[in-house]
Amino acid sequence: MTKRVRPDSDEEAQEEQSPGAAALSVAARHAQQALDSAKGIVSGARLDEVGAKASATASNLYREGRELLASNEELSHATEHLSAAIRKNPLAAVGIAFSAGLLLALLTRG
């Protein structure tokens, strides 16, 4: 049995991750930075200013996320495979989606 050594830095951890996982890690870091920035804005600003800045930040995050997903080849291949599987078995796909939605509704209903 081999023991896996944990990387010492974030850069080393990203090198060990797949491209998709690394892209998600980058997106998570951007989201955390946006959250930290929002906390600073809220502490000393008026609500209409906060709303405008939050809207701009959300737009930027959405745009960056779409660009990140579009540029990631691994995710593009996964999307193609998923689309092919849905075309091959449409009734099963609808059943799975319905079941997942029902389960999510039951879990969030509390």
Contact map, one row per residue, 1 for C-alpha under 8 A:
11100000000000000000000000000000000000000000000000000000000000000000000000000000000000000000000000000000000000
11110000000000000000000000000000000000000000000000000000000000000000000000000000000000000000000000000000000000
11111000000000000000000000000000000000000000000000000000000000000000000000000000000000000000000000000000000000
01111100000000000000000000000000000000000000000000000000000000000000000000000000000000000000000000000000000000
00111110000000000000000000000000000000000000000000000000000000000000000000000000000000000000000000000000000000
00011111000010000000000000000000000000000000000000000000000000000000000000000000000000000000000000000000000000
00001111110110000000000000000000000000000000000000000000000000000000000000000000000000000000000000000000000000
00000111110110000000000000000000000000000000000000000000000000000000000000000000000000000000000000000000000000
00000011111110000000000000000000000000000000000000000000000000000000000000000000000000000000000000000000000000
00000011111111000000000000000000000000000000000000000000000000000000000000000000000000000000000000000000000000
00000000111111100000000000000000000000000000000000000000000000000000000000000000000000000000000000000000000000
00000011111111110000000000000000000000000000000000000000000000000000000000000000000000000000000000000000000000
00000111111111111000000000000000000000000000000000000000000000000000000000000000000000000000000000000000000000
00000000011111111100010010000000000000000000000000000000000000000000000000000000000000000000000000000000000000
00000000001111111100010000000000000000000000000000000000000000000000000000000000000000000000000000000000000000
00000000000111111100000000000000000000000000000000000000000000000000000000000000000000000000000000000000000000
00000000000011111111110000000000000000000000000000000000000000000000000000000000000000000000000000000000000000
00000000000001111111110000000000000000000000000000000000000000000000000000000000000000000000000000000000000000
00000000000000001111111000000000000000000000000000000000000000000000000101000000000000000000000000000000000000
00000000000000001111111100000000000000000000000000000000000000000000000101100000000000000000000000000000000000
00000000000000001111111110000000000000000000000000000000000000000000000000000000000000000000000000000000000000
00000000000001101111111111000000000000000000000000000000000000000000000000000000000000000000000000000000000000
00000000000000000011111111100000000000000000000000000000000000000001000100000000000000000000000000000000000000
00000000000000000001111111110000000000000000000000000000000000000000000000000000000000000000000000000000000000
00000000000001000000111111111000000000000000000000000000000000000000000000000000000000000000000000000000000000
00000000000000000000011111111100000000000000000000000000000000000000000000000000000000000000000000000000000000
00000000000000000000001111111110000000000000000000000000000000001000000000000000000000000000000000000000000000
00000000000000000000000111111111000000000000000000000000000000000000000000000000000000000000000000000000000000
00000000000000000000000011111111100000000000000000000000000000000000000000000000000000000000000000000000000000
00000000000000000000000001111111110000000000000000000000000010000000000000000000000000000000000000000000000000
00000000000000000000000000111111111000000000000000000000000010000000000000000000000000000000000000000000000000
00000000000000000000000000011111111100000000000000000000000000000000000000000000000000000000000000000000000000
00000000000000000000000000001111111110000000000000000000000000000000000000000000000000000000000000000000000000
00000000000000000000000000000111111111000000000000000000100000000000000000000000000000000000000000000000000000
00000000000000000000000000000011111111100000000000000000000000000000000000000000000000000000000000000000000000
00000000000000000000000000000001111111110000000000000000000000000000000000000000000000000000000000000000000000
00000000000000000000000000000000111111111000000000000000000000000000000000000000000000000000000000000000000000
00000000000000000000000000000000011111111100000001000100000000000000000000000000000000000000000000000000000000
00000000000000000000000000000000001111111110000000000000000000000000000000000000000000000000000000000000000000
00000000000000000000000000000000000111111111000000000000000000000000000000000000000000000000000000000000000000
00000000000000000000000000000000000011111111100001000000000000000000000000000000000000000000000000000000000000
00000000000000000000000000000000000001111111111001000000000000000000000000000000000000000000000000000000000000
00000000000000000000000000000000000000111111100000000000000000000000000000000000000000000000000000000000000000
00000000000000000000000000000000000000011111110000000000000000000000000000000000000000000000000000000000000000
00000000000000000000000000000000000000001111111011000000000000000000000000000000000000000000000000000000000000
00000000000000000000000000000000000000000101111111000000000000000000000000000000000000000000000000000000000000
00000000000000000000000000000000000000000100111111100000000000000000000000000000000000000000000000000000000000
00000000000000000000000000000000000000000000011111110000000000000000000000000000000000000000000000000000000000
00000000000000000000000000000000000000000000111111111000000000000000000000000000000000000000000000000000000000
00000000000000000000000000000000000001001100111111111100000000000000000000000000000000000000000000000000000000
00000000000000000000000000000000000000000000001111111110000000000000000000000000000000000000000000000000000000
00000000000000000000000000000000000000000000000111111111000000000000000000000000000000000000000000000000000000
00000000000000000000000000000000000000000000000011111111100000000000000000000000000000000000000000000000000000
00000000000000000000000000000000000001000000000001111111110000000000000000000000000000000000000000000000000000
00000000000000000000000000000000000000000000000000111111111000000000000000000000000000000000000000000000000000
00000000000000000000000000000000000000000000000000011111111100000000000000000000000000000000000000000000000000
00000000000000000000000000000000010000000000000000001111111110000000000000000000000000000000000000000000000000
00000000000000000000000000000000000000000000000000000111111111000000000000000000000000000000000000000000000000
00000000000000000000000000000000000000000000000000000011111111100000000000000000000000000000000000000000000000
00000000000000000000000000000000000000000000000000000001111111110000000000000000000000000000000000000000000000
00000000000000000000000000000110000000000000000000000000111111111000000000000000000000000000000000000000000000
00000000000000000000000000000000000000000000000000000000011111111100000000000000000000000000000000000000000000
00000000000000000000000000000000000000000000000000000000001111111110000000000000000000000000000000000000000000
00000000000000000000000000000000000000000000000000000000000111111111000000000000000000000000000000000000000000
00000000000000000000000000100000000000000000000000000000000011111111100000000000000000000000000000000000000000
00000000000000000000000000000000000000000000000000000000000001111111110000000000000000000000000000000000000000
00000000000000000000000000000000000000000000000000000000000000111111111000000000000000000000000000000000000000
00000000000000000000001000000000000000000000000000000000000000011111111100000000000000000000000000000000000000
00000000000000000000000000000000000000000000000000000000000000001111111100110000000000000000000000000000000000
00000000000000000000000000000000000000000000000000000000000000000111111110010000000000000000000000000000000000
00000000000000000000000000000000000000000000000000000000000000000011111110000000000000000000000000000000000000
00000000000000000011001000000000000000000000000000000000000000000001111111110000000000000000000000000000000000
00000000000000000000000000000000000000000000000000000000000000000000011111111000000000000000000000000000000000
00000000000000000011000000000000000000000000000000000000000000000000000111111100000000000000000000000000000000
00000000000000000001000000000000000000000000000000000000000000000000100111111110000000000000000000000000000000
00000000000000000000000000000000000000000000000000000000000000000000110111111111000000000000000000000000000000
00000000000000000000000000000000000000000000000000000000000000000000000011111111100000000000000000000000000000
00000000000000000000000000000000000000000000000000000000000000000000000001111111110000000000000000000000000000
00000000000000000000000000000000000000000000000000000000000000000000000000111111111000000000000000000000000000
00000000000000000000000000000000000000000000000000000000000000000000000000011111111100000000000000000000000000
00000000000000000000000000000000000000000000000000000000000000000000000000001111111110000000000000000000000000
00000000000000000000000000000000000000000000000000000000000000000000000000000111111111000000000000000000000000
00000000000000000000000000000000000000000000000000000000000000000000000000000011111111100000000000000000000000
00000000000000000000000000000000000000000000000000000000000000000000000000000001111111110000000000000000000000
00000000000000000000000000000000000000000000000000000000000000000000000000000000111111111000000000000000000000
00000000000000000000000000000000000000000000000000000000000000000000000000000000011111111101100000000000000000
00000000000000000000000000000000000000000000000000000000000000000000000000000000001111111100000000000000000000
00000000000000000000000000000000000000000000000000000000000000000000000000000000000111111100000000000000000000
00000000000000000000000000000000000000000000000000000000000000000000000000000000000011111111100000000000000000
00000000000000000000000000000000000000000000000000000000000000000000000000000000000001111111110000000000000000
00000000000000000000000000000000000000000000000000000000000000000000000000000000000000001111111000000000000000
00000000000000000000000000000000000000000000000000000000000000000000000000000000000001001111111100000000000000
00000000000000000000000000000000000000000000000000000000000000000000000000000000000001001111111110000000000000
00000000000000000000000000000000000000000000000000000000000000000000000000000000000000000111111111000000000000
00000000000000000000000000000000000000000000000000000000000000000000000000000000000000000011111111100000000000
00000000000000000000000000000000000000000000000000000000000000000000000000000000000000000001111111110000000000
00000000000000000000000000000000000000000000000000000000000000000000000000000000000000000000111111111000000000
00000000000000000000000000000000000000000000000000000000000000000000000000000000000000000000011111111100000000
00000000000000000000000000000000000000000000000000000000000000000000000000000000000000000000001111111110000000
00000000000000000000000000000000000000000000000000000000000000000000000000000000000000000000000111111111000000
00000000000000000000000000000000000000000000000000000000000000000000000000000000000000000000000011111111100000
00000000000000000000000000000000000000000000000000000000000000000000000000000000000000000000000001111111110000
00000000000000000000000000000000000000000000000000000000000000000000000000000000000000000000000000111111111000
00000000000000000000000000000000000000000000000000000000000000000000000000000000000000000000000000011111111100
00000000000000000000000000000000000000000000000000000000000000000000000000000000000000000000000000001111111110
00000000000000000000000000000000000000000000000000000000000000000000000000000000000000000000000000000111111111
00000000000000000000000000000000000000000000000000000000000000000000000000000000000000000000000000000011111111
00000000000000000000000000000000000000000000000000000000000000000000000000000000000000000000000000000001111111
00000000000000000000000000000000000000000000000000000000000000000000000000000000000000000000000000000000111111
00000000000000000000000000000000000000000000000000000000000000000000000000000000000000000000000000000000011111
